[in-house]
Amino acid sequence: MPLQLYAHPFSSYCQKVLIALYENRTPFEMRMLAHDDPRVMAEFAALWPLKRFPVLVDGERTVVEASIIIEYLGLEYPGPVALLPADPRAALEVRTLDRFFDNYISTPQQRIVYDSLRADTERDPRGVADARALLDTAYRWLDQHMAEREWAAGERFSLADCGAAPSLFYADWTHPIDPAFTHVRAYRQRLLARPSFARAVDEARPYRPLFPLGAPDRD
Ligand SMILES: N[C@@H](CCC(=O)N[C@@H](CS)C(=O)NCC(=O)O)C(=O)O
């Protein structure tokens, strides 16, 4: 049975895993999450009651959390691109950067988007302001961090870049990266040029009208 990925092409955390799958040309079957397909939605809810996607199914095994899925793929289905270095200390650096993109770029970005979906009476202006301030601080830190490196953890494309690509992509749509942060903007462009992410972005293009804040007319 092929690997099955319960996912949606427009989701940032799904794109994170798709990048890893595409980097290593790992075969898998997409179980597309769509509200007009209750059978897939029910399978997904039964697999992971927390209902956060993506979810990977490998035979009897269910793997959740994008970073863990990518680590699992590296262990069970290794390919030419090792997304975690074999050296445990180098791997710590990669995992640190991966946490940075999830916690300090993706999380505040999602907070702003989810807030926009609420009724006016349930909005959380303080939470949104905090999220925007956190993104500004994270962009500033990342700009210095990326000043002299090609990829987030150094010379090699890694798990951290899988997370960075969609999180910076949507964060810039949600809370534009100041032009002064030239290194962050250049890094975002390098990520967009990476074939694995370019493919994920292309596959998600038809869903842009779904972006709650209104997708800009650019990548
Ligand atoms: N910590 C999870 C986060 C996954 C996540 O937030 N996925 C979003 C889609 S990008 C989701 O499930 N959203 C549905 C919801 O929040 O109810 C991971 O790393 O996989």
The ligand as an SDF file (V2000), in Angstrom:
LIG
                    3D

 20 19  0  0  0  0  0  0  0  0999 V2000
    1.4920   21.5050   14.5870 N   0  0  0  0  0  0  0  0  0  0  0  0
    0.8450   21.0590   13.3760 C   0  0  0  0  0  0  0  0  0  0  0  0
    0.0660   22.2260   12.7960 C   0  0  0  0  0  0  0  0  0  0  0  0
   -0.7580   21.8170   11.6030 C   0  0  0  0  0  0  0  0  0  0  0  0
   -1.7750   22.8870   11.2510 C   0  0  0  0  0  0  0  0  0  0  0  0
   -2.0010   23.8820   11.9820 O   0  0  0  0  0  0  0  0  0  0  0  0
   -2.4160   22.6730   10.1040 N   0  0  0  0  0  0  0  0  0  0  0  0
   -3.4810   23.5550    9.7150 C   0  0  0  0  0  0  0  0  0  0  0  0
   -3.5170   23.6420    8.2000 C   0  0  0  0  0  0  0  0  0  0  0  0
   -2.0930   24.5400    7.6080 S   0  0  0  0  0  0  0  0  0  0  0  0
   -4.7890   22.9950   10.2080 C   0  0  0  0  0  0  0  0  0  0  0  0
   -4.8600   21.8210   10.4980 O   0  0  0  0  0  0  0  0  0  0  0  0
   -5.8030   23.8290   10.3210 N   0  0  0  0  0  0  0  0  0  0  0  0
   -7.0990   23.3840   10.7150 C   0  0  0  0  0  0  0  0  0  0  0  0
   -7.5120   23.9210   12.0540 C   0  0  0  0  0  0  0  0  0  0  0  0
   -6.7670   24.6950   12.6640 O   0  0  0  0  0  0  0  0  0  0  0  0
   -8.6090   23.5670   12.4890 O   0  0  0  0  0  0  0  0  0  0  0  0
    1.9080   20.5290   12.3930 C   0  0  0  0  0  0  0  0  0  0  0  0
    3.0720   20.9200   12.5260 O   0  0  0  0  0  0  0  0  0  0  0  0
    1.5780   19.6920   11.5280 O   0  0  0  0  0  0  0  0  0  0  0  0
  1  2  1  0
  2  3  1  0
  2 18  1  0
  3  4  1  0
  4  5  1  0
  5  6  2  0
  5  7  1  0
  7  8  1  0
  8  9  1  0
  8 11  1  0
  9 10  1  0
 11 12  2  0
 11 13  1  0
 13 14  1  0
 14 15  1  0
 15 16  2  0
 15 17  1  0
 18 19  2  0
 18 20  1  0
M  END
$$$$
